[in-house]
Amino acid sequence: MNSRAEKCAGKPAVFLDRDGTLIEDARYLAHADQIRLLDGSLEALRLARSAGLATVLVTNQSAIGRAWLSESELHEIHTRLSALLESGGARLDGIYFCPHHPEAVLDEYRRVCPCRKPNPGMLLRAAEDLELDLANSLMVGDRLRDVEAGRRAGCRTVLVETGYGLEEWRARRPTDPQPDHIAPNLLQAVRWFLELGDTD
């Protein structure tokens, strides 16, 4: 366990990307009525929580910096998402987003941010806020940048084949991060992680 993980030792978690992992990728989701949960998402969250894992959403949201979406509109989207999950017997313990981008249109969002994946900032902040054990946690996403963020935080990683997952894996380069596992979807990713038996 690395020093960062020791500092944040606590409850294990499943960190998950939003678009293409938990919900359908709508290409810069702008309205709450566009949300469509992917098959197995509710069951995945219920399974994780029943096993004692926290569930935390970590999502890049450069649409805010590009002036395509406001932070208040993003809040409405996540409020709707939370309601959909709760109606299905699931919920998230935290939602973290990064609105920044090096080429953002809006000055206040134009910067290289340590929270923007592939950087691990959102995972590290969630670990401190929620007292999570990064070394015994999982990061799931459909992009290799999700995998890299998880690896930098000291988590196990799964690339899902939903969203851009298959496309990214087929186009990968030798220097790209290697996930610990590839799964068809979020539910299978959680099942794989629980079968490891490291979250007791």
PyMOL CGO cylinders between C-alpha atoms (Angstrom):
from pymol import cmd
from pymol.cgo import CYLINDER

trace = [
    CYLINDER, 0.00, 0.00, 0.00, 1.44, 3.36, -0.96, 0.3, 1, 1, 1, 1, 1, 1,
    CYLINDER, 1.44, 3.36, -0.96, 1.68, 6.31, 1.43, 0.3, 1, 1, 1, 1, 1, 1,
    CYLINDER, 1.68, 6.31, 1.43, -1.28, 8.10, -0.18, 0.3, 1, 1, 1, 1, 1, 1,
    CYLINDER, -1.28, 8.10, -0.18, -3.47, 5.04, 0.25, 0.3, 1, 1, 1, 1, 1, 1,
    CYLINDER, -3.47, 5.04, 0.25, -2.32, 4.60, 3.86, 0.3, 1, 1, 1, 1, 1, 1,
    CYLINDER, -2.32, 4.60, 3.86, -3.27, 8.19, 4.58, 0.3, 1, 1, 1, 1, 1, 1,
    CYLINDER, -3.27, 8.19, 4.58, -6.76, 7.59, 3.20, 0.3, 1, 1, 1, 1, 1, 1,
    CYLINDER, -6.76, 7.59, 3.20, -7.21, 4.04, 4.56, 0.3, 1, 1, 1, 1, 1, 1,
    CYLINDER, -7.21, 4.04, 4.56, -10.82, 3.27, 5.33, 0.3, 1, 1, 1, 1, 1, 1,
    CYLINDER, -10.82, 3.27, 5.33, -13.75, 1.82, 3.42, 0.3, 1, 1, 1, 1, 1, 1,
    CYLINDER, -13.75, 1.82, 3.42, -13.18, 0.26, -0.02, 0.3, 1, 1, 1, 1, 1, 1,
    CYLINDER, -13.18, 0.26, -0.02, -15.04, 1.80, -2.93, 0.3, 1, 1, 1, 1, 1, 1,
    CYLINDER, -15.04, 1.80, -2.93, -16.05, 1.45, -6.53, 0.3, 1, 1, 1, 1, 1, 1,
    CYLINDER, -16.05, 1.45, -6.53, -15.19, 4.64, -8.42, 0.3, 1, 1, 1, 1, 1, 1,
    CYLINDER, -15.19, 4.64, -8.42, -17.03, 4.85, -11.69, 0.3, 1, 1, 1, 1, 1, 1,
    CYLINDER, -17.03, 4.85, -11.69, -17.08, 7.03, -14.76, 0.3, 1, 1, 1, 1, 1, 1,
    CYLINDER, -17.08, 7.03, -14.76, -20.47, 8.39, -15.82, 0.3, 1, 1, 1, 1, 1, 1,
    CYLINDER, -20.47, 8.39, -15.82, -20.97, 8.51, -19.60, 0.3, 1, 1, 1, 1, 1, 1,
    CYLINDER, -20.97, 8.51, -19.60, -20.49, 5.15, -21.29, 0.3, 1, 1, 1, 1, 1, 1,
    CYLINDER, -20.49, 5.15, -21.29, -20.08, 3.37, -17.96, 0.3, 1, 1, 1, 1, 1, 1,
    CYLINDER, -20.08, 3.37, -17.96, -23.10, 4.12, -15.76, 0.3, 1, 1, 1, 1, 1, 1,
    CYLINDER, -23.10, 4.12, -15.76, -25.31, 5.78, -18.36, 0.3, 1, 1, 1, 1, 1, 1,
    CYLINDER, -25.31, 5.78, -18.36, -25.44, 5.91, -22.14, 0.3, 1, 1, 1, 1, 1, 1,
    CYLINDER, -25.44, 5.91, -22.14, -22.96, 8.33, -23.70, 0.3, 1, 1, 1, 1, 1, 1,
    CYLINDER, -22.96, 8.33, -23.70, -25.01, 11.19, -25.16, 0.3, 1, 1, 1, 1, 1, 1,
    CYLINDER, -25.01, 11.19, -25.16, -21.96, 13.13, -26.41, 0.3, 1, 1, 1, 1, 1, 1,
    CYLINDER, -21.96, 13.13, -26.41, -21.89, 16.00, -23.92, 0.3, 1, 1, 1, 1, 1, 1,
    CYLINDER, -21.89, 16.00, -23.92, -25.09, 15.34, -22.02, 0.3, 1, 1, 1, 1, 1, 1,
    CYLINDER, -25.09, 15.34, -22.02, -26.85, 18.69, -21.62, 0.3, 1, 1, 1, 1, 1, 1,
    CYLINDER, -26.85, 18.69, -21.62, -30.33, 17.89, -20.28, 0.3, 1, 1, 1, 1, 1, 1,
    CYLINDER, -30.33, 17.89, -20.28, -31.57, 15.65, -17.48, 0.3, 1, 1, 1, 1, 1, 1,
    CYLINDER, -31.57, 15.65, -17.48, -34.15, 14.05, -19.76, 0.3, 1, 1, 1, 1, 1, 1,
    CYLINDER, -34.15, 14.05, -19.76, -31.31, 12.59, -21.87, 0.3, 1, 1, 1, 1, 1, 1,
    CYLINDER, -31.31, 12.59, -21.87, -30.20, 10.26, -19.07, 0.3, 1, 1, 1, 1, 1, 1,
    CYLINDER, -30.20, 10.26, -19.07, -30.47, 6.57, -19.91, 0.3, 1, 1, 1, 1, 1, 1,
    CYLINDER, -30.47, 6.57, -19.91, -29.05, 4.05, -17.46, 0.3, 1, 1, 1, 1, 1, 1,
    CYLINDER, -29.05, 4.05, -17.46, -27.03, 1.28, -19.06, 0.3, 1, 1, 1, 1, 1, 1,
    CYLINDER, -27.03, 1.28, -19.06, -28.19, -2.29, -18.57, 0.3, 1, 1, 1, 1, 1, 1,
    CYLINDER, -28.19, -2.29, -18.57, -26.94, -3.70, -15.29, 0.3, 1, 1, 1, 1, 1, 1,
    CYLINDER, -26.94, -3.70, -15.29, -26.06, -0.32, -13.75, 0.3, 1, 1, 1, 1, 1, 1,
    CYLINDER, -26.06, -0.32, -13.75, -28.64, -0.47, -10.98, 0.3, 1, 1, 1, 1, 1, 1,
    CYLINDER, -28.64, -0.47, -10.98, -27.77, -4.04, -10.10, 0.3, 1, 1, 1, 1, 1, 1,
    CYLINDER, -27.77, -4.04, -10.10, -24.06, -3.16, -10.09, 0.3, 1, 1, 1, 1, 1, 1,
    CYLINDER, -24.06, -3.16, -10.09, -24.54, -0.36, -7.57, 0.3, 1, 1, 1, 1, 1, 1,
    CYLINDER, -24.54, -0.36, -7.57, -26.84, -2.46, -5.40, 0.3, 1, 1, 1, 1, 1, 1,
    CYLINDER, -26.84, -2.46, -5.40, -24.33, -5.32, -5.44, 0.3, 1, 1, 1, 1, 1, 1,
    CYLINDER, -24.33, -5.32, -5.44, -21.42, -3.05, -4.53, 0.3, 1, 1, 1, 1, 1, 1,
    CYLINDER, -21.42, -3.05, -4.53, -23.29, -1.51, -1.62, 0.3, 1, 1, 1, 1, 1, 1,
    CYLINDER, -23.29, -1.51, -1.62, -24.51, -4.86, -0.33, 0.3, 1, 1, 1, 1, 1, 1,
    CYLINDER, -24.51, -4.86, -0.33, -20.85, -5.95, -0.24, 0.3, 1, 1, 1, 1, 1, 1,
    CYLINDER, -20.85, -5.95, -0.24, -19.94, -2.92, 1.87, 0.3, 1, 1, 1, 1, 1, 1,
    CYLINDER, -19.94, -2.92, 1.87, -18.37, -0.83, -0.90, 0.3, 1, 1, 1, 1, 1, 1,
    CYLINDER, -18.37, -0.83, -0.90, -18.89, 2.89, -1.28, 0.3, 1, 1, 1, 1, 1, 1,
    CYLINDER, -18.89, 2.89, -1.28, -19.95, 3.98, -4.77, 0.3, 1, 1, 1, 1, 1, 1,
    CYLINDER, -19.95, 3.98, -4.77, -18.49, 7.21, -6.11, 0.3, 1, 1, 1, 1, 1, 1,
    CYLINDER, -18.49, 7.21, -6.11, -18.99, 8.90, -9.48, 0.3, 1, 1, 1, 1, 1, 1,
    CYLINDER, -18.99, 8.90, -9.48, -15.94, 10.68, -10.94, 0.3, 1, 1, 1, 1, 1, 1,
    CYLINDER, -15.94, 10.68, -10.94, -16.55, 12.48, -14.22, 0.3, 1, 1, 1, 1, 1, 1,
    CYLINDER, -16.55, 12.48, -14.22, -14.75, 14.96, -16.47, 0.3, 1, 1, 1, 1, 1, 1,
    CYLINDER, -14.75, 14.96, -16.47, -17.16, 17.74, -17.44, 0.3, 1, 1, 1, 1, 1, 1,
    CYLINDER, -17.16, 17.74, -17.44, -15.26, 20.01, -19.81, 0.3, 1, 1, 1, 1, 1, 1,
    CYLINDER, -15.26, 20.01, -19.81, -18.62, 20.96, -21.36, 0.3, 1, 1, 1, 1, 1, 1,
    CYLINDER, -18.62, 20.96, -21.36, -18.81, 23.52, -18.56, 0.3, 1, 1, 1, 1, 1, 1,
    CYLINDER, -18.81, 23.52, -18.56, -15.51, 25.11, -19.49, 0.3, 1, 1, 1, 1, 1, 1,
    CYLINDER, -15.51, 25.11, -19.49, -16.54, 25.01, -23.15, 0.3, 1, 1, 1, 1, 1, 1,
    CYLINDER, -16.54, 25.01, -23.15, -19.71, 26.98, -22.23, 0.3, 1, 1, 1, 1, 1, 1,
    CYLINDER, -19.71, 26.98, -22.23, -22.00, 24.18, -23.44, 0.3, 1, 1, 1, 1, 1, 1,
    CYLINDER, -22.00, 24.18, -23.44, -23.36, 23.55, -19.95, 0.3, 1, 1, 1, 1, 1, 1,
    CYLINDER, -23.36, 23.55, -19.95, -23.50, 25.49, -16.69, 0.3, 1, 1, 1, 1, 1, 1,
    CYLINDER, -23.50, 25.49, -16.69, -22.65, 24.11, -13.27, 0.3, 1, 1, 1, 1, 1, 1,
    CYLINDER, -22.65, 24.11, -13.27, -26.27, 24.60, -12.21, 0.3, 1, 1, 1, 1, 1, 1,
    CYLINDER, -26.27, 24.60, -12.21, -27.44, 22.58, -15.23, 0.3, 1, 1, 1, 1, 1, 1,
    CYLINDER, -27.44, 22.58, -15.23, -24.96, 19.84, -14.34, 0.3, 1, 1, 1, 1, 1, 1,
    CYLINDER, -24.96, 19.84, -14.34, -26.35, 19.85, -10.81, 0.3, 1, 1, 1, 1, 1, 1,
    CYLINDER, -26.35, 19.85, -10.81, -29.85, 19.33, -12.24, 0.3, 1, 1, 1, 1, 1, 1,
    CYLINDER, -29.85, 19.33, -12.24, -28.57, 16.40, -14.30, 0.3, 1, 1, 1, 1, 1, 1,
    CYLINDER, -28.57, 16.40, -14.30, -26.97, 14.77, -11.29, 0.3, 1, 1, 1, 1, 1, 1,
    CYLINDER, -26.97, 14.77, -11.29, -30.05, 15.39, -9.16, 0.3, 1, 1, 1, 1, 1, 1,
    CYLINDER, -30.05, 15.39, -9.16, -32.10, 13.56, -11.79, 0.3, 1, 1, 1, 1, 1, 1,
    CYLINDER, -32.10, 13.56, -11.79, -29.53, 10.78, -12.01, 0.3, 1, 1, 1, 1, 1, 1,
    CYLINDER, -29.53, 10.78, -12.01, -29.58, 10.33, -8.24, 0.3, 1, 1, 1, 1, 1, 1,
    CYLINDER, -29.58, 10.33, -8.24, -33.39, 10.15, -8.29, 0.3, 1, 1, 1, 1, 1, 1,
    CYLINDER, -33.39, 10.15, -8.29, -33.33, 7.49, -11.01, 0.3, 1, 1, 1, 1, 1, 1,
    CYLINDER, -33.33, 7.49, -11.01, -30.84, 5.43, -9.06, 0.3, 1, 1, 1, 1, 1, 1,
    CYLINDER, -30.84, 5.43, -9.06, -32.77, 5.73, -5.81, 0.3, 1, 1, 1, 1, 1, 1,
    CYLINDER, -32.77, 5.73, -5.81, -36.01, 4.70, -7.52, 0.3, 1, 1, 1, 1, 1, 1,
    CYLINDER, -36.01, 4.70, -7.52, -34.18, 1.51, -8.51, 0.3, 1, 1, 1, 1, 1, 1,
    CYLINDER, -34.18, 1.51, -8.51, -32.88, 0.83, -5.03, 0.3, 1, 1, 1, 1, 1, 1,
    CYLINDER, -32.88, 0.83, -5.03, -29.37, 2.16, -5.65, 0.3, 1, 1, 1, 1, 1, 1,
    CYLINDER, -29.37, 2.16, -5.65, -27.47, 5.31, -4.79, 0.3, 1, 1, 1, 1, 1, 1,
    CYLINDER, -27.47, 5.31, -4.79, -24.10, 7.03, -4.98, 0.3, 1, 1, 1, 1, 1, 1,
    CYLINDER, -24.10, 7.03, -4.98, -22.08, 8.02, -1.92, 0.3, 1, 1, 1, 1, 1, 1,
    CYLINDER, -22.08, 8.02, -1.92, -20.47, 10.90, -3.78, 0.3, 1, 1, 1, 1, 1, 1,
    CYLINDER, -20.47, 10.90, -3.78, -20.38, 12.71, -7.12, 0.3, 1, 1, 1, 1, 1, 1,
    CYLINDER, -20.38, 12.71, -7.12, -17.20, 14.48, -8.17, 0.3, 1, 1, 1, 1, 1, 1,
    CYLINDER, -17.20, 14.48, -8.17, -16.68, 16.36, -11.42, 0.3, 1, 1, 1, 1, 1, 1,
    CYLINDER, -16.68, 16.36, -11.42, -13.95, 18.38, -13.08, 0.3, 1, 1, 1, 1, 1, 1,
    CYLINDER, -13.95, 18.38, -13.08, -15.15, 21.33, -15.21, 0.3, 1, 1, 1, 1, 1, 1,
    CYLINDER, -15.15, 21.33, -15.21, -11.67, 22.41, -16.30, 0.3, 1, 1, 1, 1, 1, 1,
    CYLINDER, -11.67, 22.41, -16.30, -9.87, 22.00, -19.60, 0.3, 1, 1, 1, 1, 1, 1,
    CYLINDER, -9.87, 22.00, -19.60, -6.58, 23.47, -20.89, 0.3, 1, 1, 1, 1, 1, 1,
    CYLINDER, -6.58, 23.47, -20.89, -8.44, 24.89, -23.90, 0.3, 1, 1, 1, 1, 1, 1,
    CYLINDER, -8.44, 24.89, -23.90, -11.65, 25.95, -22.17, 0.3, 1, 1, 1, 1, 1, 1,
    CYLINDER, -11.65, 25.95, -22.17, -13.54, 28.89, -23.67, 0.3, 1, 1, 1, 1, 1, 1,
    CYLINDER, -13.54, 28.89, -23.67, -14.31, 30.38, -20.27, 0.3, 1, 1, 1, 1, 1, 1,
    CYLINDER, -14.31, 30.38, -20.27, -11.28, 31.86, -18.53, 0.3, 1, 1, 1, 1, 1, 1,
    CYLINDER, -11.28, 31.86, -18.53, -12.17, 30.60, -15.05, 0.3, 1, 1, 1, 1, 1, 1,
    CYLINDER, -12.17, 30.60, -15.05, -12.13, 27.00, -16.29, 0.3, 1, 1, 1, 1, 1, 1,
    CYLINDER, -12.13, 27.00, -16.29, -9.07, 27.19, -18.55, 0.3, 1, 1, 1, 1, 1, 1,
    CYLINDER, -9.07, 27.19, -18.55, -6.27, 25.35, -16.78, 0.3, 1, 1, 1, 1, 1, 1,
    CYLINDER, -6.27, 25.35, -16.78, -4.48, 22.06, -16.41, 0.3, 1, 1, 1, 1, 1, 1,
    CYLINDER, -4.48, 22.06, -16.41, -6.31, 20.55, -13.45, 0.3, 1, 1, 1, 1, 1, 1,
    CYLINDER, -6.31, 20.55, -13.45, -5.02, 17.73, -11.22, 0.3, 1, 1, 1, 1, 1, 1,
    CYLINDER, -5.02, 17.73, -11.22, -8.60, 16.48, -10.96, 0.3, 1, 1, 1, 1, 1, 1,
    CYLINDER, -8.60, 16.48, -10.96, -9.16, 16.00, -14.68, 0.3, 1, 1, 1, 1, 1, 1,
    CYLINDER, -9.16, 16.00, -14.68, -8.73, 12.35, -15.59, 0.3, 1, 1, 1, 1, 1, 1,
    CYLINDER, -8.73, 12.35, -15.59, -6.25, 10.79, -16.33, 0.3, 1, 1, 1, 1, 1, 1,
    CYLINDER, -6.25, 10.79, -16.33, -5.06, 12.65, -13.24, 0.3, 1, 1, 1, 1, 1, 1,
    CYLINDER, -5.06, 12.65, -13.24, -6.28, 11.07, -10.00, 0.3, 1, 1, 1, 1, 1, 1,
    CYLINDER, -6.28, 11.07, -10.00, -7.40, 14.22, -8.18, 0.3, 1, 1, 1, 1, 1, 1,
    CYLINDER, -7.40, 14.22, -8.18, -11.10, 13.38, -7.94, 0.3, 1, 1, 1, 1, 1, 1,
    CYLINDER, -11.10, 13.38, -7.94, -10.35, 9.94, -6.51, 0.3, 1, 1, 1, 1, 1, 1,
    CYLINDER, -10.35, 9.94, -6.51, -7.88, 11.35, -4.00, 0.3, 1, 1, 1, 1, 1, 1,
    CYLINDER, -7.88, 11.35, -4.00, -10.31, 14.04, -2.89, 0.3, 1, 1, 1, 1, 1, 1,
    CYLINDER, -10.31, 14.04, -2.89, -13.14, 11.53, -2.52, 0.3, 1, 1, 1, 1, 1, 1,
    CYLINDER, -13.14, 11.53, -2.52, -10.86, 9.25, -0.49, 0.3, 1, 1, 1, 1, 1, 1,
    CYLINDER, -10.86, 9.25, -0.49, -10.15, 12.07, 1.95, 0.3, 1, 1, 1, 1, 1, 1,
    CYLINDER, -10.15, 12.07, 1.95, -13.76, 13.29, 2.11, 0.3, 1, 1, 1, 1, 1, 1,
    CYLINDER, -13.76, 13.29, 2.11, -15.32, 9.85, 2.54, 0.3, 1, 1, 1, 1, 1, 1,
    CYLINDER, -15.32, 9.85, 2.54, -12.43, 8.05, 4.32, 0.3, 1, 1, 1, 1, 1, 1,
    CYLINDER, -12.43, 8.05, 4.32, -11.90, 5.49, 1.56, 0.3, 1, 1, 1, 1, 1, 1,
    CYLINDER, -11.90, 5.49, 1.56, -9.22, 2.83, 1.15, 0.3, 1, 1, 1, 1, 1, 1,
    CYLINDER, -9.22, 2.83, 1.15, -7.76, 3.43, -2.30, 0.3, 1, 1, 1, 1, 1, 1,
    CYLINDER, -7.76, 3.43, -2.30, -5.57, 0.32, -2.30, 0.3, 1, 1, 1, 1, 1, 1,
    CYLINDER, -5.57, 0.32, -2.30, -8.65, -1.88, -1.86, 0.3, 1, 1, 1, 1, 1, 1,
    CYLINDER, -8.65, -1.88, -1.86, -10.84, 0.08, -4.28, 0.3, 1, 1, 1, 1, 1, 1,
    CYLINDER, -10.84, 0.08, -4.28, -11.77, -0.23, -7.94, 0.3, 1, 1, 1, 1, 1, 1,
    CYLINDER, -11.77, -0.23, -7.94, -11.94, 2.31, -10.76, 0.3, 1, 1, 1, 1, 1, 1,
    CYLINDER, -11.94, 2.31, -10.76, -14.28, 1.43, -13.66, 0.3, 1, 1, 1, 1, 1, 1,
    CYLINDER, -14.28, 1.43, -13.66, -14.55, 3.35, -16.90, 0.3, 1, 1, 1, 1, 1, 1,
    CYLINDER, -14.55, 3.35, -16.90, -14.87, 3.09, -20.67, 0.3, 1, 1, 1, 1, 1, 1,
    CYLINDER, -14.87, 3.09, -20.67, -11.77, 5.18, -21.40, 0.3, 1, 1, 1, 1, 1, 1,
    CYLINDER, -11.77, 5.18, -21.40, -8.10, 4.48, -20.90, 0.3, 1, 1, 1, 1, 1, 1,
    CYLINDER, -8.10, 4.48, -20.90, -7.86, 7.80, -19.09, 0.3, 1, 1, 1, 1, 1, 1,
    CYLINDER, -7.86, 7.80, -19.09, -10.18, 6.27, -16.45, 0.3, 1, 1, 1, 1, 1, 1,
    CYLINDER, -10.18, 6.27, -16.45, -7.78, 3.36, -16.15, 0.3, 1, 1, 1, 1, 1, 1,
    CYLINDER, -7.78, 3.36, -16.15, -4.83, 5.71, -15.80, 0.3, 1, 1, 1, 1, 1, 1,
    CYLINDER, -4.83, 5.71, -15.80, -6.58, 7.77, -13.12, 0.3, 1, 1, 1, 1, 1, 1,
    CYLINDER, -6.58, 7.77, -13.12, -7.33, 4.63, -11.16, 0.3, 1, 1, 1, 1, 1, 1,
    CYLINDER, -7.33, 4.63, -11.16, -3.78, 3.34, -11.47, 0.3, 1, 1, 1, 1, 1, 1,
    CYLINDER, -3.78, 3.34, -11.47, -2.34, 6.67, -10.30, 0.3, 1, 1, 1, 1, 1, 1,
    CYLINDER, -2.34, 6.67, -10.30, -4.62, 6.58, -7.27, 0.3, 1, 1, 1, 1, 1, 1,
    CYLINDER, -4.62, 6.58, -7.27, -3.48, 3.06, -6.39, 0.3, 1, 1, 1, 1, 1, 1,
    CYLINDER, -3.48, 3.06, -6.39, -6.76, 1.30, -7.27, 0.3, 1, 1, 1, 1, 1, 1,
    CYLINDER, -6.76, 1.30, -7.27, -7.46, -1.79, -9.30, 0.3, 1, 1, 1, 1, 1, 1,
    CYLINDER, -7.46, -1.79, -9.30, -8.91, -0.91, -12.68, 0.3, 1, 1, 1, 1, 1, 1,
    CYLINDER, -8.91, -0.91, -12.68, -11.46, -2.27, -15.14, 0.3, 1, 1, 1, 1, 1, 1,
    CYLINDER, -11.46, -2.27, -15.14, -12.12, -1.08, -18.68, 0.3, 1, 1, 1, 1, 1, 1,
    CYLINDER, -12.12, -1.08, -18.68, -15.73, -1.77, -19.66, 0.3, 1, 1, 1, 1, 1, 1,
    CYLINDER, -15.73, -1.77, -19.66, -16.72, -2.55, -23.23, 0.3, 1, 1, 1, 1, 1, 1,
    CYLINDER, -16.72, -2.55, -23.23, -19.70, -0.19, -23.11, 0.3, 1, 1, 1, 1, 1, 1,
    CYLINDER, -19.70, -0.19, -23.11, -19.38, 3.38, -24.36, 0.3, 1, 1, 1, 1, 1, 1,
    CYLINDER, -19.38, 3.38, -24.36, -15.96, 3.87, -25.96, 0.3, 1, 1, 1, 1, 1, 1,
    CYLINDER, -15.96, 3.87, -25.96, -14.42, 0.86, -24.22, 0.3, 1, 1, 1, 1, 1, 1,
    CYLINDER, -14.42, 0.86, -24.22, -14.10, -1.53, -27.13, 0.3, 1, 1, 1, 1, 1, 1,
    CYLINDER, -14.10, -1.53, -27.13, -12.98, 1.24, -29.49, 0.3, 1, 1, 1, 1, 1, 1,
    CYLINDER, -12.98, 1.24, -29.49, -10.32, 2.45, -27.07, 0.3, 1, 1, 1, 1, 1, 1,
    CYLINDER, -10.32, 2.45, -27.07, -9.01, -1.06, -26.41, 0.3, 1, 1, 1, 1, 1, 1,
    CYLINDER, -9.01, -1.06, -26.41, -8.74, -1.93, -30.10, 0.3, 1, 1, 1, 1, 1, 1,
    CYLINDER, -8.74, -1.93, -30.10, -6.91, 1.35, -30.81, 0.3, 1, 1, 1, 1, 1, 1,
    CYLINDER, -6.91, 1.35, -30.81, -4.58, 1.12, -27.81, 0.3, 1, 1, 1, 1, 1, 1,
    CYLINDER, -4.58, 1.12, -27.81, -0.86, 1.75, -28.09, 0.3, 1, 1, 1, 1, 1, 1,
    CYLINDER, -0.86, 1.75, -28.09, 1.95, -0.10, -26.29, 0.3, 1, 1, 1, 1, 1, 1,
    CYLINDER, 1.95, -0.10, -26.29, 2.43, 2.92, -24.01, 0.3, 1, 1, 1, 1, 1, 1,
    CYLINDER, 2.43, 2.92, -24.01, -1.24, 3.08, -22.97, 0.3, 1, 1, 1, 1, 1, 1,
    CYLINDER, -1.24, 3.08, -22.97, -2.23, 2.00, -19.45, 0.3, 1, 1, 1, 1, 1, 1,
    CYLINDER, -2.23, 2.00, -19.45, -3.17, -1.63, -19.02, 0.3, 1, 1, 1, 1, 1, 1,
    CYLINDER, -3.17, -1.63, -19.02, -6.36, -2.33, -17.04, 0.3, 1, 1, 1, 1, 1, 1,
    CYLINDER, -6.36, -2.33, -17.04, -6.38, -5.15, -14.52, 0.3, 1, 1, 1, 1, 1, 1,
    CYLINDER, -6.38, -5.15, -14.52, -9.46, -6.54, -16.21, 0.3, 1, 1, 1, 1, 1, 1,
    CYLINDER, -9.46, -6.54, -16.21, -11.80, -5.95, -19.15, 0.3, 1, 1, 1, 1, 1, 1,
    CYLINDER, -11.80, -5.95, -19.15, -15.52, -6.48, -18.54, 0.3, 1, 1, 1, 1, 1, 1,
    CYLINDER, -15.52, -6.48, -18.54, -18.62, -6.28, -20.74, 0.3, 1, 1, 1, 1, 1, 1,
    CYLINDER, -18.62, -6.28, -20.74, -20.28, -3.75, -18.41, 0.3, 1, 1, 1, 1, 1, 1,
    CYLINDER, -20.28, -3.75, -18.41, -20.30, -2.21, -14.95, 0.3, 1, 1, 1, 1, 1, 1,
    CYLINDER, -20.30, -2.21, -14.95, -22.12, -5.13, -13.36, 0.3, 1, 1, 1, 1, 1, 1,
    CYLINDER, -22.12, -5.13, -13.36, -19.55, -7.63, -14.56, 0.3, 1, 1, 1, 1, 1, 1,
    CYLINDER, -19.55, -7.63, -14.56, -16.75, -5.31, -13.43, 0.3, 1, 1, 1, 1, 1, 1,
    CYLINDER, -16.75, -5.31, -13.43, -18.13, -5.23, -9.89, 0.3, 1, 1, 1, 1, 1, 1,
    CYLINDER, -18.13, -5.23, -9.89, -18.64, -9.00, -9.88, 0.3, 1, 1, 1, 1, 1, 1,
    CYLINDER, -18.64, -9.00, -9.88, -15.02, -9.53, -10.97, 0.3, 1, 1, 1, 1, 1, 1,
    CYLINDER, -15.02, -9.53, -10.97, -13.76, -7.26, -8.21, 0.3, 1, 1, 1, 1, 1, 1,
    CYLINDER, -13.76, -7.26, -8.21, -15.81, -8.96, -5.52, 0.3, 1, 1, 1, 1, 1, 1,
    CYLINDER, -15.81, -8.96, -5.52, -14.58, -12.37, -6.67, 0.3, 1, 1, 1, 1, 1, 1,
    CYLINDER, -14.58, -12.37, -6.67, -11.02, -11.27, -5.91, 0.3, 1, 1, 1, 1, 1, 1,
    CYLINDER, -11.02, -11.27, -5.91, -11.90, -11.40, -2.23, 0.3, 1, 1, 1, 1, 1, 1,
    CYLINDER, -11.90, -11.40, -2.23, -9.75, -8.37, -1.31, 0.3, 1, 1, 1, 1, 1, 1,
    CYLINDER, -9.75, -8.37, -1.31, -12.55, -6.21, 0.06, 0.3, 1, 1, 1, 1, 1, 1,
    CYLINDER, -12.55, -6.21, 0.06, -13.21, -8.08, 3.30, 0.3, 1, 1, 1, 1, 1, 1,
]
cmd.load_cgo(trace, "trace")
